[in-house]
Amino acid sequence: MHRRLCTTTGLLAGLFAIAACGPDSTTVSPDKGSAAPEQLGGIALELDEARMFAAIEHLAADALHGRYSLAVADLGAAADYITAEYNKVGLKPVGESFRTPFTIESGWEPGPDVQVWVEIGEEVIEFSADKIGSLANGNGDVVFGDATFVGAKTPKSVNGAIAIAHVAGDTGVTGLRARANELEKAGARAIVLIAPSLATTDDRIDAAVPVVVMAESDAVRWMPKGRKAVGKKIPGLKISLAAKQLPVQHPSFNLLAWIPGTDKPDEIVILGAHFDHIGTNEFGHACSRVDDDTTCNGADDNASGSAMVLEIARTLAESGYQPRRTLVFAHFAGEELGLLGSKALADEPPDAAPFTTGKVVAMINLDMVGRYREDAGLQVGAVSSSDQWRELVEAAGPQGLRLVFERSVTARSDHANFYSKKIPVLFFFTGLHDDYHRVGDHAEKINREGMAAIARIVGHLTTAVGNGARLDWSEPRSADEGAVSRLPASDAKTIEQP
């Protein structure tokens, strides 16, 4: 569960407040019956509950160090486990590998190019990249201050000034390098070389201070003239040099498996969950620490959802199920860093079957489905995205659970990226708890009976949609029904009335 905009105490209070409203106005009570398998496409799901819980224990083990998206080895170990399970039951990867790559941008770092600003009195001149040749970025340090014009010859000392120097003789990279090295040894903390042109500035030089070259025609506005200016600070002139910042890019990947559709293969239904979490206190995303425990294992968030996707996929594959629509089972990385994996899939599907010719017609998202409590219920969000969702869920449930339907679409989990494409989405969630994004989110705290019941609901729903159940996109009726920052069941105005 993506942590942005989250206030745990307030949201928990909201969940309990909604539960107090009672089943007559907000929920489907547990004693309502469930549909027979033949109403769900003839599939009698026989989920292996022990196998599902074993997957949670594996994904939430200390050995995986909280599955942080930027911890390549840990996320890779989780991926290897999931893909090995898919291989066992003969599920197909999307493309040549179950791993579908995308890039995570995390922070910024100094790039090789240097930006230059010249201040003359109250006038500020910013030189565009085509007017500056960047020879060295000075290890990314920012330099600002007075400038000293040293002319065509290098003095013994420039007293830590920003040195402005003509380049006499060789204006190729060899000559520029020699002049820059002389000025650096003389104590310059930044160097601006004035040359006839920029034609020979493609190469970088070895210098510990920022070094740029500028054509004489561009320096004429502010560069002093005459011998009297040599060796002196230039009155009213200040120069800023800073390395241009570039995003830090990390390779990452989603995991995608699929079962081809029969007579509607180009209609794609995605059952997805994120498999990353927030890592450890030493390397992660704001993980807490309690005594000697420094690992946020993420059993509920979201080993529970990913294990449920995996188990439903394995069960369907073992049964020989052939859906009318194509089913894609997705495990997203980068959710905790901003829903990045699901955004990559929604924005740029892989150039491979079934996405080359197919179109996503529905997305079902599982995030934190392992801590069912009757007071909070099983929260089913985004039912406003299609008028058919509620009927389909009720046909698959309630499996002894209390269902709480939410019309709004929380923007804090992976389905939001598909909702933005006007694709019907549904979100299953059992609510926040005191171990959310903390070291106490361990596998032994999973409500196994509740999670097994949720898996039966989701499995039957997936087969119903896979078998071609009607599912039309519905526009939100108000701002409360569109994408919102709150979690399901935190606002009574958007609870679906029975």
N, C-alpha and C positions, 0 to 999 in steps of 0.2 A: 504494500500500500504506500503510494507516494505521500511523503510527509508534508508537503507544502501546504500552508494555510491551516495546519492542524493544531487545535487546542484540545488536548485529550480530555481534561476535566469537563469543559463545556460540552463536548460532544457526547460524553458518557451521560451527563445529566440530561441531554436532549433525548438520548435513546431511552432512558428510564421513564422520562416524561411521556413519550409516545406510548410505551408499553402500558402505562396506566390508563390509557384511553379505552382499552377493552376491545375484545374481538368484534363486537357488534358494529363498530364504526371504522375499524382500521385493519382488521386481519381476517384470514381464513383460519378457523379453529382446527386443532389437531384431529378432532373426531370425524371430520368430513372424509368420505371415502376417496380412494384413488381409482383411476381408470384401469380397466383390464388391459393386458398387453396387446390384445388384438386391436384396441383403439389407438395404439401407438405404433402401428406399422407391423404388428405381428412379432415384435422382438421381445422375448422374455429375458431381460438382462440378468445375468448371474455374475455379479461383480465379486471379485476376490478381495474381500475387505482386509484380510491379513496382508495381502500383497500391497494394497494401497498404503497401509500404515507402515509397512517396511520401507516403502519409498520415502515417506515423510522422515522416518528415522535416519535414512541414509542422507537425504538432502540437508537435514538439520544437524548432522553430526559435527562435533568440534573440528574434525579433520578437514572440513570444507570452509572453516573460518568465516562463516556468515555469508558466503557466496557474493562478495562485493563485485560489482560489475567491472571495476578496474583491476581487480585481482585476477589476472589471466589464468593462473594455474588453478585457483579455487573454482572459478566459474567453469573452467574447462573440465574439471573433475566432475562437477554436477552434470554438465552436458554429456560427458562420456557415459555416465550411468543411464541417463534418460535414453540416449540413442541406442545403447546396448539392449535396453528393454524393447525398444521398437523393432530392432533387428530380430529379436527372438520370436516375435509374433508375425514377422514378415510385412510390416508396414513400409510403405514407400517413402523415401525422402522427396522433398521438393527440390528438383535439380539433382546434381550429382552427390550432394551431401545433405545431411539433416541440418547442418549449420548454414544459415543464410546470413552473410556478413552485412554489417552496417558500421558507421563510425560514430563514436561518442566524442563530443567536444567537451573538454574539462579544463577550464581555466585558460590562461594566456601565458605566452612566453615571448621574449624578445626575438624578433626576426632579424635577418641580415641587413635589411634596408633601414636607413636612418632618415628621420624627418627633421627638417631644419626650419626655424623661424628666426627672422632678423627683425629686431626692434630698433627703429630710428626715431627717437623722441616718442611721440604718441602713435606713430605709424607702425603697424606690424605687417611684415611680408612673410607669408607662408609659401615656401618653394615646393611646387608639385614634384612628383617622382621623376618626371621627364626632365627636370631642371637640375637634378642632383644625382651624382654618382656616388653610391655608398661603397666605400672601400673596407671599412671595419665598423662594427657596431658597439665597440667599447664594452663588451660583455653585458650589454643591455642597460648600462647605467645612463641616467639622464644628466646632462651637463647644461648649466645655464650661468651666464655671467658676462662680464666685460670682455671685450676682444682687444687683442694687441696685434698690430700690423707689423710683420717681420720682414716684409719685402722679399727679395730674391735670394738673400743669403741668410743662413741660419745662425743666430747668435748663440753664445755659450749657454745662456739661460733665458727662459721666457717667464720665469716666476709663477708657474702654475696657471697661466692665462690660457684663454682660447686663442690659438694662434691662427692668424690669417696670413697666408703666404702665397707669393707668386711661384710658379714652377718654371724655372729657366732651363733651357737645353732639352733634355729627354722628357717628353710629356707622355711617353708610353707607360705601361704599368711598372716597368723597371724604374723609370725616373720618379714616378709618383711614390713608389714604395721607398726609395732611397730618401726622398725629401721627408716623408712622413716619419721614417725611423729617426732621422736627425732631430726633428722637432720633438718627438716623444722623449728622446734622450735629454733634450734641453729642458724638459719639465712641462711641456704643453699638456693640458688635461683634455683638450679636444683640438682638432685640426681641420681647417677649411682651406683646401688648396685651390688656387685660381689658375686655370689652364686655358689655352686657346679654345678647346672644345671638350666634349665628353666622349669622343670616339674611342678612347682606349681605357674605359673604366669598367668593363664587364667583370674583370677579375677582382678577387678579394685579396687584401694584404694582411700580414700578421702584425697586429697592433693591439695594445691593451686599452687604447682610448678611441673614442669615435673619430673616424676620419672620413671626410667627404670631399668631393671635387666639384667645382662649379665653373661653368664657362665664363670667360671675361665679360661677354655681352650681358650676362645675367647679374654679374656682380657690380657693374658700373654704377648702379643707383646708390650704392652705399659704401663701396670700397674707397678709401682715401687715396689721394694722388700725391706724388712728389716725395723726395727724400726726407723732408722734415717730419713726415708721419711715421717713418720707420722706427720700430722699437718703442712706440708709445701706445697707450690706450686710446682708442678711438672715441672721442667725446660723443655722448648721447647714443652710443651703439651697444646693444646687448644681443647675444646670440643664444638660442636654445637648440640643443641637439638631443634627440631621443630615438631609440630603436623602435621601429614600427612593431606593434604587438600582433602576434599571430595566435590563433586558437591552438591549444594543445589537443591533438587528435589521437584517440585510442581505437584500435580495431576491436570490434565486438561482433556479436552474432545472435540471431534468434534461432530456435530449433523448430523446424516445420516437418510434419509428417502428414500423409493424406490417404484417404480412401476414395477412389474415383466414383463419380456418380454414373448411373446407368442412362436413363432417358433425359436427365437434366444436368449433364456434366459441367456445363458452363455456369451453373448457379452454385456459388461457393458458400458454405456455412463454416464459420470459424468457431471452434471451441478453444478458448485460450486462457492463459494465466502467466504471470511473470514468475521466473524461477530465480531471479537475483534477490539479494537482501542488502543489508547495510554494513556487513563486515565486522571488524573488530575495533576495539578502542585504539589499537595501534595503527590500523590501516582500514579506514572505512568512512562512513558518512554519518557522523554525529552519534556513534554508538555509545551507550552508557557503560559504566563499569560498576560492578558490585563485588567488593572484596577482591578475591583473586580471579573472578570470572570476568573476562574481557571480550567474550565472543557473543555477538547478537546472532543466535542460531536461526531465527526466523522460521520456526516450525509452523506457526499459523500464517505468518507473513513472509513468503507465501509458498512454503513447501506444501501446505495443505492444498492450495488451488492447483499447483503444478502436479502433485501426486494424483489428484482427482482427474485431471485431464488425461494423464498417463494411463490410469486404470480404466477409464471409460474407453479410451482408444484401444488398449490391449484387449478388453472384453469384446468389443465390436469386431476387432480383427480376428480373434480366435473363433468367434461365432460364424465367420464367413459372411457377415452382414454386407449387403450391397445396397447402399442408399440410392435413391433417385437423384438427389443432389450430391455434389462432391463435398466431402467433409475434410477440413484441414484442422489438424491439432497443433496449436501454436504455444510455444514456451518463450516468453519475451525476456530479454535482458534490458538493463537500463531503465527499468520502471522507477526505481528509487531515485534515479538521477533526473527524472522529468518525463517519464512515459516515452523514452527514446526508442526502444525497440519496436513498440507497437506503432509509433509514428512513422518509423522507417518502412514498416510493412504496409501501412495504410497509404502513405504518400507514394512509395515506389516499390510495388510488388516485384518479386524476382522475375527475371525473364526466363521462366521455366513453367512447365505444366504444373498445376492447372491454371496458373495466373496469366499465361500468355493469351489465352482465349476466354478465360472465365472472368466473372464479376462477383464480388462479395455481395451476398444478399442478406446476410445476418451474421451477427457476432455475439457470442455468449461468453461472458468474462467471469472468472472465478478468482476472487481475491479475499483472503482471510475467511475461509469457510470451515475452520476447524474448532471453533469455540462456541458452538451453539448453546444458547441459554433461552429458556422459554420466555423469560421476561422481555428480552430483546427480540426474540424470534429469528427466523430466517428472513433477512431483509432482501427483497427482490426489487432492485432499482431499475429505472429507465423504462418502466412499462408504457410510458406515454409515447415511446418511439415507434410503437406499432399497436394498433387497437386489438390485434389478435394475441398479444403476448399473454395477457392474464388468463384467458381461456385455456391456452396451451399449458401454462404452468399448473393450473388447477387440475387439468386432466392427468398430469404426471404426478401430482401430489395430493395431499400434503405429506404422506408417508409418516404420519404421526407427529408432524412438526407444526408449529404455529407460524404461518406465513404473513409477513408484513409487506404490502405492496407500496412502492414509492414511484410517483410519476416523474419526478425530476431526475436529471442525469448528472450524477457527480462527475466533475472534471478531474478527479484525483485517482483514477485508475484507467487501465489500458483501453477499455471500450470507448472512452471519450474521443480517441482519434478516429474511430470508425463512425461514431455518431456525427462528427463534423463533416463527414462525406455523405450524410443523409442515408445512412445504413441503419436499419433497425438493430438495436443492441439491447442486451439484458445483462444485469449485474447481480451476482449472488455474493452475499456478505453476511457474516454473523456478528459483526460489531467490534468496536474497540474494547480493549481491556487494559489492565494495569501493566501487562508485559509488552505492550505495543512498542516496538523499536527499543526494547530493553533486553538485557541479557537473560531474563527469565522466560523468554518465548521458546520453551523446550517441548520436545515431542511428547513427553509423558503427560502434558497438560491438554492434549487434544481430546475433545469429546468424541470418542470413537463411534458410539452409537448414533449420535447426532450427525456426524460427518458421513457415516454410511447411508443414512436416510437421505441426506442432501445429494449424495452421489447417485442414488436411485432416481431422484427427481430430475437431476441434470441429465442423466443418461437417457431416461425416457423422453425428456424434452428434446434432446439432441436428435434422437431417432425420429421423432415426430417432424421436426423441421427438416431433417435429412430426407425424409420420405415425401417431402413436397408440401407440407402444410402451408396454407396461405399465410403470408406475412408481408403486409404493406407498410410502407413508411408513413408515419403520421407527424405532421407539423406540430410543434408545441402550441398549446392553447394560450399560454401566458409566459411571462419571463420566469416564473417559478418552475415551469416544466422544461425549460431548456437546460443547457449546461450550467451547473452551479458549483461552487467550491465546497459546499457542505456534503457530508456523507448521508447515505439513506437513513430515513426515519428520524432525522433531526429537525424536521419542520412539519407540523401537523397539517399545514395547508396543502401539502403535496402528497399526502397519503391517499392512495386509491381507495375509494369507498366501495364496499361490496354491493 
